[in-house]
Amino acid sequence: MFTIEGIIGNQQQRISYINENGMGSIFGDFIIILAVEDAMESCEPTGPVGQYMERDINNPLAMLSVISECFDTISGYEGDLPEAEPLPEGAR
């Protein structure tokens, strides 16, 4: 589980993500929840550079990426943030 805090349109917002038994869910302030739900409708891949993935609420790294897209500024986080796999040796 992780929680992200930040600013959207000059308003402080907070969102939390939980993944239990492979099932993800989000909860938090109204504006960020709406923004994330809207961003989940996009057909564009998300994720860290070189590791793009489908937008999937059950994938913690994908959700971290989608949530990050929605904030104007991120001011803090709590919990265990998922990490991308390291780039393979020789990759550019």
C-alpha positions in Angstrom: 0.0 0.0 0.0 1.1 3.5 -0.7 -0.3 7.0 -0.3 0.6 10.0 -2.5 0.0 13.7 -1.6 0.2 16.6 -4.0 -1.4 19.5 -5.6 -4.1 19.5 -8.4 -5.3 22.9 -9.5 -4.1 24.7 -6.3 -5.8 22.1 -4.0 -4.0 19.7 -1.8 -5.1 16.1 -2.5 -4.3 12.7 -1.1 -4.8 9.2 -2.6 -4.0 5.8 -1.4 -3.6 2.5 -3.3 -4.1 -1.0 -1.8 -3.5 -4.3 -3.6 -4.8 -7.3 -1.7 -4.6 -10.7 -3.2 -3.9 -9.2 -6.6 -6.9 -6.9 -6.5 -6.1 -3.2 -6.5 -8.3 -0.3 -5.2 -7.9 3.4 -4.6 -9.4 5.8 -2.1 -8.8 9.4 -1.2 -9.9 12.9 -1.9 -12.6 13.5 -4.5 -10.6 15.5 -7.1 -7.7 13.1 -7.4 -10.0 10.1 -7.5 -11.9 11.6 -10.4 -8.6 12.5 -12.2 -7.2 8.9 -11.8 -10.5 7.3 -12.9 -10.4 9.6 -16.0 -6.7 8.8 -16.7 -7.4 5.1 -16.4 -9.7 5.4 -19.5 -6.7 6.4 -21.7 -5.5 3.9 -24.2 -1.9 5.3 -24.0 0.6 3.0 -22.1 2.0 4.2 -18.8 5.0 3.4 -16.7 8.6 4.3 -16.3 10.7 4.9 -19.4 11.5 1.7 -21.2 8.9 -0.3 -19.2 5.6 0.8 -20.6 2.5 -1.1 -19.5 -1.2 -1.1 -19.8 -3.2 0.9 -17.3 -4.3 -1.8 -14.8 -5.7 -1.1 -11.3 -4.3 -4.5 -10.3 -0.7 -3.5 -11.2 0.9 -1.3 -8.4 3.6 0.1 -10.7 1.1 1.0 -13.4 -1.1 2.7 -10.8 1.8 4.6 -9.3 2.5 5.9 -12.8 -1.1 6.9 -13.5 -1.4 8.6 -10.2 1.8 10.5 -10.8 0.4 11.7 -14.2 -2.6 13.3 -12.4 -0.8 15.5 -9.9 0.5 19.0 -10.9 3.0 18.6 -8.1 3.8 15.7 -5.7 4.7 16.8 -2.2 5.1 13.5 -0.4 4.4 9.8 -0.1 4.0 7.1 2.5 4.2 3.4 2.3 6.0 1.0 -0.1 6.3 2.5 -3.6 6.7 -0.1 -6.3 9.9 0.1 -8.2 10.7 -0.5 -11.9 13.0 -3.3 -12.8 16.5 -2.1 -13.5 17.4 -1.5 -17.1 19.3 -4.4 -18.7 23.1 -4.0 -19.1 23.9 -2.3 -22.3 20.4 -0.7 -22.7 20.2 2.9 -23.8 
